[in-house]
């Protein structure tokens, strides 16, 4: 088996106007927007880089078995081809507590998935405790996404949808091959092509 690239698991601007009245108004709106952005809970970018990129050579564990699903509810992933699944205990947020992580290497589409239901600390101190999913593209993937790039997302509300595009509210970020965020926002996980569809940008 080829070595699966790992995943796993993250921040963003303003304008000006010549008129004094408009400038003051826009300045106020911009400040409010930046404040809202600053309080958007997300995984710390350092964790994404260390956890995902640092484990890019991860191999299936001893308990690996054939599987084609991972996650659940709004974060449910079903792969169409051959997959290998296993569990590991990983301290995702570096807080001293290990989380139980379900890994799935999609052999056919060359994507590595990781999912946990255990609480993961976000950058504002709150917890992602309703499910966290990370997907990272491997070399030679059919979507022609850059090797090492991917997306992470967490559920902000519980959901048990079983079919079709998963319902529920998600927040997540796309990241490049170096682990830098390129696009963030609320959206949904589409089971049609296993991709995070951002509907409202942050």
Secondary structure, 3 states (H helix, E strand, C coil): CCCCCCCCCCCCCCCCCCCHHHHHHHHHHHHHHHHHHHCCCCCCHHHHHHHHHHHCCCCCCCCCEECCEECCHHHCEECCCCEEEEEEEECCCCCCCCEEEEEEEECCCCEEEEEECCCEECCCCCEECCCEEEEEECCCCCCCCCCCCEEEEEECCCCCCCCCCCCCCEEEEEECCCCCEEEEEEEEEECCCCEEEEEEEC
